[in-house]
Amino acid sequence: MRAGGAWNPLWDKLFDWDPEWTEQFMSMGSLPIRRGVLPPQFVELLSIAVDAACTHMYSPGVRRHIRAALELGVSREEILAVLELTSVLGIHACNVGVPILAEELDALERRRTEQQ
């Protein structure tokens, strides 16, 4: 992964402390890609989605996978669609927050009505 530019420097300490476990983890994580079941273009699009997701937000990976996808012939529109679909993950803040806001506004209105 280091040689291929896919190494995250945040993994350095983990590798220093337990290189065997780190190697096994990286090997397991890359097995589906090494098997070649999915086309390389799809793997890059999926990798863009994972790295750009609000739970990950790893910019170096997004850049690396966008660059690789473009080199494989993936279109701007396909990459943009993946980014747009991935952005929906952040909608959970609204899914949680809007109903609570509505409940609290109703409760505030009831308290104000009772005080009159």
C-alpha positions as CSV (number, residue, x, y, z in Angstrom):
1,M,0.0,0.0,0.0
2,R,2.9,2.4,0.7
3,A,4.4,1.7,-2.7
4,G,1.1,2.2,-4.4
5,G,0.4,5.5,-2.6
6,A,-2.6,4.1,-0.7
7,W,-0.9,4.3,2.7
8,N,-2.5,6.6,5.2
9,P,0.2,8.2,7.4
10,L,-2.2,7.9,10.3
11,W,-1.5,4.1,10.2
12,D,2.3,4.6,10.9
13,K,2.1,4.3,14.7
14,L,-0.3,1.3,14.5
15,F,2.1,-0.4,12.1
16,D,5.1,0.4,14.4
17,W,3.3,-1.1,17.4
18,D,1.8,-4.2,15.7
19,P,3.1,-4.7,12.1
20,E,1.7,-8.2,11.9
21,W,-1.9,-7.2,12.7
22,T,-1.7,-4.2,10.5
23,E,-0.5,-6.3,7.5
24,Q,-3.3,-8.8,8.1
25,F,-5.9,-6.0,8.4
26,M,-4.7,-4.4,5.2
27,S,-4.6,-7.7,3.4
28,M,-8.1,-8.5,4.4
29,G,-9.4,-5.1,3.4
30,S,-7.9,-5.3,0.0
31,L,-8.9,-8.9,-0.8
32,P,-12.1,-8.1,-2.6
33,I,-10.2,-5.7,-4.9
34,R,-7.4,-8.2,-5.5
35,R,-9.9,-10.9,-6.4
36,G,-10.9,-8.8,-9.4
37,V,-14.6,-9.6,-9.0
38,L,-15.6,-5.9,-9.5
39,P,-14.4,-3.8,-12.4
40,P,-11.6,-1.4,-11.5
41,Q,-13.8,1.6,-12.4
42,F,-16.4,0.4,-10.0
43,V,-13.8,-0.1,-7.3
44,E,-12.6,3.4,-7.7
45,L,-16.1,4.8,-7.6
46,L,-16.8,2.8,-4.4
47,S,-13.6,4.0,-2.9
48,I,-14.5,7.6,-3.6
49,A,-17.8,7.1,-1.8
50,V,-16.1,5.5,1.2
51,D,-13.4,8.2,1.5
52,A,-15.8,11.1,0.9
53,A,-18.5,9.8,3.3
54,C,-19.3,12.1,6.2
55,T,-18.1,9.3,8.6
56,H,-14.7,9.1,7.0
57,M,-13.9,12.4,5.0
58,Y,-10.4,11.3,4.0
59,S,-9.4,13.9,1.4
60,P,-6.1,12.3,0.2
61,G,-8.0,9.1,-0.6
62,V,-10.8,11.0,-2.4
63,R,-8.1,12.7,-4.5
64,R,-6.2,9.5,-5.2
65,H,-9.4,7.6,-6.2
66,I,-10.8,10.4,-8.3
67,R,-7.5,10.6,-10.1
68,A,-7.4,6.8,-10.7
69,A,-11.1,6.8,-11.8
70,L,-10.4,9.5,-14.4
71,E,-7.4,7.6,-15.6
72,L,-9.6,4.5,-16.0
73,G,-12.0,6.5,-18.2
74,V,-14.7,7.2,-15.5
75,S,-16.6,10.4,-16.5
76,R,-17.0,13.5,-14.5
77,E,-20.7,12.9,-14.4
78,E,-20.3,9.4,-12.9
79,I,-17.9,10.7,-10.2
80,L,-20.2,13.6,-9.4
81,A,-23.2,11.2,-9.1
82,V,-21.2,9.2,-6.6
83,L,-20.4,12.3,-4.6
84,E,-24.0,13.4,-4.7
85,L,-25.3,10.0,-3.6
86,T,-22.7,9.9,-0.8
87,S,-23.7,13.3,0.5
88,V,-27.1,11.9,1.4
89,L,-25.4,10.2,4.4
90,G,-25.3,13.6,6.0
91,I,-29.1,13.8,5.8
92,H,-29.4,11.9,9.1
93,A,-28.8,15.2,10.9
94,C,-32.1,16.4,9.5
95,N,-33.8,13.0,10.0
96,V,-33.0,13.3,13.7
97,G,-33.1,17.0,14.2
98,V,-36.2,18.1,12.3
99,P,-38.6,15.9,14.1
100,I,-37.1,16.9,17.5
101,L,-37.4,20.6,16.4
102,A,-41.0,20.1,15.5
103,E,-41.8,18.4,18.8
104,E,-40.0,21.2,20.7
105,L,-41.8,23.9,18.8
106,D,-45.2,22.2,19.5
107,A,-44.2,21.9,23.2
108,L,-43.2,25.6,23.4
109,E,-46.5,26.6,21.8
110,R,-48.5,24.4,24.3
111,R,-46.6,26.0,27.2
112,R,-47.3,29.5,25.9
113,T,-51.0,28.7,25.4
114,E,-51.2,27.3,29.0
115,Q,-49.6,30.4,30.4
116,Q,-52.2,32.7,28.8
